[in-house]
Amino acid sequence: MKKALKIILITFVSIVVVTSLIIGIIALVLYLKEKEYQKYSGHGFAYMHGYSSTDFTGYHVYDSDKLVKLDHEPSFVIEEEDEMPILDGAEACYPIYSAVAKALYKDIDKIEKQIHDSVENKTGNWSEEDVKHYQENGKIVTFTNSKVGYYRLIDSECDLFFGAKPSKDQLTYAKEEGKEIESIPIGKEAFVFFVEEDNPIDDLSSDDLRKIYSGEITNWKQLGGKNQKIVAFQRPEDSGSQVMMHYFMKDVPLKEADTVERIDAMMGVVKKVKQYHNENGAIGYSFRYFLEGLNQEEGVKILSVDGVYPSVENIENGTYPALADLVVSKLSDNDKENVNKVVEFLLSDDGQEIIRKSGYGGLKNNQ
């Protein structure tokens, strides 16, 4: 009897030990995967209800000490709330269209602050619609980024979208919905490549960059640098940077992006594109404003391309080879009068002043 109990006890303890070991191993694997995800998450959507990687304090219409302001009254002001076109945009464009709304929309600061504060503090008579606006970071001056915002535009949830041109998938979706996106250039921006600040390479040709991202060049030594593997990071599909990268590559196919797996409680294992992490041999790409205006990466330097550095002067005079149009997009059948008026304002001297002072190139030199 005692021998049987001893066997049962030993068996039970063994099961407990083995089970604990298995649970420990699983926990360690999940932890390491999460650490790897955090390492490569890059622009990981930490702000603005998960849509932004940037702390936009000071750039909201109700909290606007960082916004560019005109020193005079604009040529027109939209006074009625229901006549104000709904704005959305890419992360790097939020300071622009927020400044435009502050200039043109009467009392927009009070409109947005009332909804934000009532939902944030759970005070007042806020509705489910108010909560939706809160999650989209505004009722009229909204923010959901490039990946989501263009679909909102196609679905007529916003009137104007500020950013890079739409992706092929977004254009396809628009066509399927019987819609056409009209994109109007309102400024100029540089598409830039960046490396660790101690990388001896300062300049690369467009052809060499395409060879890196097609997988033909794999070591910095091939370009006159260190004998070091090139770790070439990409961006998620439908992001403004990835859309531009496809344009930059022309007919050269991008190599398959490295991915990292994340454990998601709702969706299981989710694969995400590995984004820039400042490690040995790393190279990444973005728009210049992300790095110089929003300080998105630390310990990096921007490369010249084909011997030309992406300064504002070289952006506006067109000598920098990897230029991108900053556009405002609308549906071609959107016939709201004030939508066209806002577009006209963006192309006016006042609109161009806001764009240039926000850190972008204007449409004309020396404007």
Secondary structure as the mmCIF struct_conf table of DSSP 4:
data_model
#
loop_
_struct_conf.conf_type_id
_struct_conf.id
_struct_conf.beg_label_comp_id
_struct_conf.beg_label_asym_id
_struct_conf.beg_label_seq_id
_struct_conf.end_label_comp_id
_struct_conf.end_label_asym_id
_struct_conf.end_label_seq_id
HELX_RH_AL_P HELX_RH_AL_P1 LYS A 2 TYR A 40
BEND BEND1 GLY A 42 HIS A 43
STRN STRN1 TYR A 47 TYR A 47
TURN_TY1_P TURN_TY1_P1 MET A 48 TYR A 51
STRN STRN2 SER A 52 SER A 52
BEND BEND2 SER A 53 THR A 54
TURN_TY1_P TURN_TY1_P2 THR A 57 GLY A 58
STRN STRN3 HIS A 60 HIS A 60
TURN_TY1_P TURN_TY1_P3 VAL A 61 TYR A 62
STRN STRN4 ASP A 63 ASP A 63
TURN_TY1_P TURN_TY1_P4 ASP A 65 LYS A 66
BEND BEND3 LEU A 67 LEU A 67
BEND BEND4 ASP A 71 HIS A 72
BEND BEND5 SER A 75 SER A 75
STRN STRN5 ILE A 78 ILE A 78
HELX_RH_3T_P HELX_RH_3T_P1 GLU A 81 GLU A 83
BEND BEND6 MET A 84 MET A 84
HELX_LH_PP_P HELX_LH_PP_P1 PRO A 85 ILE A 86
STRN STRN6 LEU A 87 GLY A 89
HELX_RH_3T_P HELX_RH_3T_P2 GLU A 91 CYS A 93
HELX_RH_AL_P HELX_RH_AL_P2 TYR A 94 LEU A 104
STRN STRN7 TYR A 105 TYR A 105
TURN_TY1_P TURN_TY1_P5 LYS A 106 ASP A 107
HELX_RH_AL_P HELX_RH_AL_P3 ILE A 108 GLU A 120
TURN_TY1_P TURN_TY1_P6 ASN A 121 LYS A 122
BEND BEND7 GLY A 124 GLY A 124
HELX_RH_AL_P HELX_RH_AL_P4 GLU A 128 GLN A 135
TURN_TY1_P TURN_TY1_P7 GLU A 136 ASN A 137
BEND BEND8 LYS A 139 ILE A 140
STRN STRN8 VAL A 141 VAL A 141
HELX_RH_AL_P HELX_RH_AL_P5 ASN A 145 ILE A 154
TURN_TY1_P TURN_TY1_P8 ASP A 155 SER A 156
BEND BEND9 GLU A 157 GLU A 157
BEND BEND10 ASP A 159 ASP A 159
STRN STRN9 LEU A 160 GLY A 163
BEND BEND11 ALA A 164 ALA A 164
HELX_LH_PP_P HELX_LH_PP_P2 LYS A 165 SER A 167
HELX_RH_AL_P HELX_RH_AL_P6 LYS A 168 GLU A 176
TURN_TY1_P TURN_TY1_P9 GLU A 177 GLY A 178
STRN STRN10 ILE A 181 GLU A 196
TURN_TY1_P TURN_TY1_P10 GLU A 197 ASP A 198
BEND BEND12 PRO A 200 PRO A 200
STRN STRN11 ASP A 203 LEU A 204
HELX_RH_AL_P HELX_RH_AL_P7 SER A 206 SER A 214
TURN_TY1_P TURN_TY1_P11 GLY A 215 GLY A 215
BEND BEND13 GLU A 216 GLU A 216
STRN STRN12 ASN A 219 ASN A 219
HELX_RH_3T_P HELX_RH_3T_P3 TRP A 220 LEU A 223
TURN_TY1_P TURN_TY1_P12 GLY A 224 GLY A 224
BEND BEND14 GLY A 225 GLY A 225
BEND BEND15 ASN A 227 ASN A 227
STRN STRN13 LYS A 229 LYS A 229
STRN STRN14 VAL A 231 ALA A 232
TURN_TY1_P TURN_TY1_P13 GLU A 237 ASP A 238
BEND BEND16 SER A 239 SER A 239
HELX_RH_AL_P HELX_RH_AL_P8 GLY A 240 MET A 249
TURN_TY1_P TURN_TY1_P14 LYS A 250 ASP A 251
BEND BEND17 VAL A 252 VAL A 252
HELX_LH_PP_P HELX_LH_PP_P3 PRO A 253 ASP A 258
STRN STRN15 THR A 259 ASP A 264
TURN_TY1_P TURN_TY1_P15 ALA A 265 MET A 267
STRN STRN16 GLY A 268 VAL A 273
TURN_TY1_P TURN_TY1_P16 ASN A 280 GLY A 281
STRN STRN17 ALA A 282 PHE A 287
HELX_RH_AL_P HELX_RH_AL_P9 ARG A 288 GLU A 292
TURN_TY1_P TURN_TY1_P17 GLY A 293 GLY A 293
BEND BEND18 LEU A 294 LEU A 294
BEND BEND19 GLU A 298 GLY A 299
STRN STRN18 VAL A 300 ILE A 302
HELX_LH_PP_P HELX_LH_PP_P4 LEU A 303 LEU A 303
STRN STRN19 SER A 304 VAL A 305
TURN_TY1_P TURN_TY1_P18 ASP A 306 GLY A 307
STRN STRN20 VAL A 308 VAL A 308
HELX_RH_AL_P HELX_RH_AL_P10 VAL A 312 GLU A 316
TURN_TY1_P TURN_TY1_P19 ASN A 317 GLY A 318
BEND BEND20 TYR A 320 ALA A 322
STRN STRN21 LEU A 323 LEU A 331
TURN_TY1_P TURN_TY1_P20 SER A 332 ASP A 333
HELX_RH_AL_P HELX_RH_AL_P11 GLU A 337 LEU A 347
BEND BEND21 SER A 348 SER A 348
HELX_RH_AL_P HELX_RH_AL_P12 ASP A 349 LYS A 357
TURN_TY1_P TURN_TY1_P21 SER A 358 GLY A 359
STRN STRN22 GLY A 361 GLY A 361
BEND BEND22 LEU A 363 LYS A 364
TURN_TY1_P TURN_TY1_P22 ASN A 365 ASN A 366
#
